[in-house]
Amino acid sequence: MERTNVHDDNPLKDELEHFLDRIRYGVIPIGTLEDDLRSLRLATRLLDELHQNLQTRPEQVQASFSHLQ
């Protein structure tokens, strides 16, 4: 199995958090609506793939994230 290193900085997470802050608190945008929609589509796709993998290969998914526990 190939492992990927996860760094503390997470641009997608930061962008999604900023998107939510814009909705919740009226924070000034740092990007465009198209940037937000692109990030939201990507996050949704990633979550869908993770859920699918959890159903078909739960042991492999758990092993991939074991270093985070």
mmCIF file of the C-alpha atoms, coordinates in Angstrom:
data_MODEL
# 
_entry.id   MODEL 
# 
loop_
_atom_site.group_PDB 
_atom_site.id 
_atom_site.type_symbol 
_atom_site.label_atom_id 
_atom_site.label_alt_id 
_atom_site.label_comp_id 
_atom_site.label_asym_id 
_atom_site.label_entity_id 
_atom_site.label_seq_id 
_atom_site.pdbx_PDB_ins_code 
_atom_site.Cartn_x 
_atom_site.Cartn_y 
_atom_site.Cartn_z 
_atom_site.occupancy 
_atom_site.B_iso_or_equiv 
_atom_site.pdbx_formal_charge 
_atom_site.auth_seq_id 
_atom_site.auth_comp_id 
_atom_site.auth_asym_id 
_atom_site.auth_atom_id 
_atom_site.pdbx_PDB_model_num 
ATOM 1  C CA . MET A 1 1  ? 0.000   0.000  0.000  1.00 0.00 ? 1  MET A CA 1 
ATOM 2  C CA . GLU A 1 2  ? 1.257   3.459  -0.858 1.00 0.00 ? 2  GLU A CA 1 
ATOM 3  C CA . ARG A 1 3  ? 1.249   6.005  1.963  1.00 0.00 ? 3  ARG A CA 1 
ATOM 4  C CA . THR A 1 4  ? 0.921   9.734  1.621  1.00 0.00 ? 4  THR A CA 1 
ATOM 5  C CA . ASN A 1 5  ? 2.365   12.133 4.164  1.00 0.00 ? 5  ASN A CA 1 
ATOM 6  C CA . VAL A 1 6  ? -0.142  14.568 5.591  1.00 0.00 ? 6  VAL A CA 1 
ATOM 7  C CA . HIS A 1 7  ? 1.215   17.971 6.537  1.00 0.00 ? 7  HIS A CA 1 
ATOM 8  C CA . ASP A 1 8  ? -0.169  20.331 9.135  1.00 0.00 ? 8  ASP A CA 1 
ATOM 9  C CA . ASP A 1 9  ? -1.106  22.850 6.478  1.00 0.00 ? 9  ASP A CA 1 
ATOM 10 C CA . ASN A 1 10 ? -4.146  21.847 4.484  1.00 0.00 ? 10 ASN A CA 1 
ATOM 11 C CA . PRO A 1 11 ? -5.100  24.341 1.756  1.00 0.00 ? 11 PRO A CA 1 
ATOM 12 C CA . LEU A 1 12 ? -8.421  22.651 0.959  1.00 0.00 ? 12 LEU A CA 1 
ATOM 13 C CA . LYS A 1 13 ? -9.447  22.632 4.625  1.00 0.00 ? 13 LYS A CA 1 
ATOM 14 C CA . ASP A 1 14 ? -8.395  26.280 4.991  1.00 0.00 ? 14 ASP A CA 1 
ATOM 15 C CA . GLU A 1 15 ? -10.412 27.255 1.923  1.00 0.00 ? 15 GLU A CA 1 
ATOM 16 C CA . LEU A 1 16 ? -13.503 25.400 3.126  1.00 0.00 ? 16 LEU A CA 1 
ATOM 17 C CA . GLU A 1 17 ? -13.228 26.946 6.588  1.00 0.00 ? 17 GLU A CA 1 
ATOM 18 C CA . HIS A 1 18 ? -12.999 30.385 5.001  1.00 0.00 ? 18 HIS A CA 1 
ATOM 19 C CA . PHE A 1 19 ? -16.062 29.574 2.873  1.00 0.00 ? 19 PHE A CA 1 
ATOM 20 C CA . LEU A 1 20 ? -18.031 28.677 6.025  1.00 0.00 ? 20 LEU A CA 1 
ATOM 21 C CA . ASP A 1 21 ? -16.786 31.814 7.812  1.00 0.00 ? 21 ASP A CA 1 
ATOM 22 C CA . ARG A 1 22 ? -18.088 33.893 4.897  1.00 0.00 ? 22 ARG A CA 1 
ATOM 23 C CA . ILE A 1 23 ? -21.525 32.338 5.302  1.00 0.00 ? 23 ILE A CA 1 
ATOM 24 C CA . ARG A 1 24 ? -21.622 32.423 9.106  1.00 0.00 ? 24 ARG A CA 1 
ATOM 25 C CA . TYR A 1 25 ? -19.882 35.702 9.883  1.00 0.00 ? 25 TYR A CA 1 
ATOM 26 C CA . GLY A 1 26 ? -19.828 37.716 6.659  1.00 0.00 ? 26 GLY A CA 1 
ATOM 27 C CA . VAL A 1 27 ? -16.031 37.499 6.325  1.00 0.00 ? 27 VAL A CA 1 
ATOM 28 C CA . ILE A 1 28 ? -14.676 39.243 3.221  1.00 0.00 ? 28 ILE A CA 1 
ATOM 29 C CA . PRO A 1 29 ? -13.954 36.716 0.431  1.00 0.00 ? 29 PRO A CA 1 
ATOM 30 C CA . ILE A 1 30 ? -10.363 35.941 -0.551 1.00 0.00 ? 30 ILE A CA 1 
ATOM 31 C CA . GLY A 1 31 ? -11.502 34.177 -3.708 1.00 0.00 ? 31 GLY A CA 1 
ATOM 32 C CA . THR A 1 32 ? -14.401 34.066 -6.093 1.00 0.00 ? 32 THR A CA 1 
ATOM 33 C CA . LEU A 1 33 ? -17.684 32.211 -5.920 1.00 0.00 ? 33 LEU A CA 1 
ATOM 34 C CA . GLU A 1 34 ? -16.283 29.878 -8.590 1.00 0.00 ? 34 GLU A CA 1 
ATOM 35 C CA . ASP A 1 35 ? -13.319 29.103 -6.290 1.00 0.00 ? 35 ASP A CA 1 
ATOM 36 C CA . ASP A 1 36 ? -15.750 28.268 -3.493 1.00 0.00 ? 36 ASP A CA 1 
ATOM 37 C CA . LEU A 1 37 ? -17.877 26.032 -5.688 1.00 0.00 ? 37 LEU A CA 1 
ATOM 38 C CA . ARG A 1 38 ? -14.794 24.226 -7.011 1.00 0.00 ? 38 ARG A CA 1 
ATOM 39 C CA . SER A 1 39 ? -13.578 23.572 -3.459 1.00 0.00 ? 39 SER A CA 1 
ATOM 40 C CA . LEU A 1 40 ? -17.000 22.411 -2.343 1.00 0.00 ? 40 LEU A CA 1 
ATOM 41 C CA . ARG A 1 41 ? -17.272 20.002 -5.307 1.00 0.00 ? 41 ARG A CA 1 
ATOM 42 C CA . LEU A 1 42 ? -13.802 18.620 -4.565 1.00 0.00 ? 42 LEU A CA 1 
ATOM 43 C CA . ALA A 1 43 ? -14.538 18.180 -0.858 1.00 0.00 ? 43 ALA A CA 1 
ATOM 44 C CA . THR A 1 44 ? -17.816 16.438 -1.666 1.00 0.00 ? 44 THR A CA 1 
ATOM 45 C CA . ARG A 1 45 ? -16.082 14.107 -4.110 1.00 0.00 ? 45 ARG A CA 1 
ATOM 46 C CA . LEU A 1 46 ? -13.367 13.274 -1.582 1.00 0.00 ? 46 LEU A CA 1 
ATOM 47 C CA . LEU A 1 47 ? -15.930 12.524 1.127  1.00 0.00 ? 47 LEU A CA 1 
ATOM 48 C CA . ASP A 1 48 ? -17.929 10.335 -1.269 1.00 0.00 ? 48 ASP A CA 1 
ATOM 49 C CA . GLU A 1 49 ? -14.799 8.363  -2.176 1.00 0.00 ? 49 GLU A CA 1 
ATOM 50 C CA . LEU A 1 50 ? -13.840 7.989  1.487  1.00 0.00 ? 50 LEU A CA 1 
ATOM 51 C CA . HIS A 1 51 ? -17.308 6.694  2.377  1.00 0.00 ? 51 HIS A CA 1 
ATOM 52 C CA . GLN A 1 52 ? -17.206 4.290  -0.554 1.00 0.00 ? 52 GLN A CA 1 
ATOM 53 C CA . ASN A 1 53 ? -13.786 3.003  0.502  1.00 0.00 ? 53 ASN A CA 1 
ATOM 54 C CA . LEU A 1 54 ? -14.961 2.623  4.092  1.00 0.00 ? 54 LEU A CA 1 
ATOM 55 C CA . GLN A 1 55 ? -17.725 0.329  2.855  1.00 0.00 ? 55 GLN A CA 1 
ATOM 56 C CA . THR A 1 56 ? -15.553 -1.749 0.531  1.00 0.00 ? 56 THR A CA 1 
ATOM 57 C CA . ARG A 1 57 ? -12.161 -1.710 2.313  1.00 0.00 ? 57 ARG A CA 1 
ATOM 58 C CA . PRO A 1 58 ? -12.546 -0.582 5.927  1.00 0.00 ? 58 PRO A CA 1 
ATOM 59 C CA . GLU A 1 59 ? -9.298  -2.193 7.128  1.00 0.00 ? 59 GLU A CA 1 
ATOM 60 C CA . GLN A 1 60 ? -7.213  -0.391 4.513  1.00 0.00 ? 60 GLN A CA 1 
ATOM 61 C CA . VAL A 1 61 ? -8.840  2.960  5.263  1.00 0.00 ? 61 VAL A CA 1 
ATOM 62 C CA . GLN A 1 62 ? -8.295  2.545  9.005  1.00 0.00 ? 62 GLN A CA 1 
ATOM 63 C CA . ALA A 1 63 ? -4.671  1.555  8.425  1.00 0.00 ? 63 ALA A CA 1 
ATOM 64 C CA . SER A 1 64 ? -4.148  4.671  6.275  1.00 0.00 ? 64 SER A CA 1 
ATOM 65 C CA . PHE A 1 65 ? -5.279  6.918  9.113  1.00 0.00 ? 65 PHE A CA 1 
ATOM 66 C CA . SER A 1 66 ? -3.858  4.987  12.073 1.00 0.00 ? 66 SER A CA 1 
ATOM 67 C CA . HIS A 1 67 ? -0.935  7.402  12.442 1.00 0.00 ? 67 HIS A CA 1 
ATOM 68 C CA . LEU A 1 68 ? -3.390  10.234 13.175 1.00 0.00 ? 68 LEU A CA 1 
ATOM 69 C CA . GLN A 1 69 ? -4.857  8.582  16.286 1.00 0.00 ? 69 GLN A CA 1 
# 
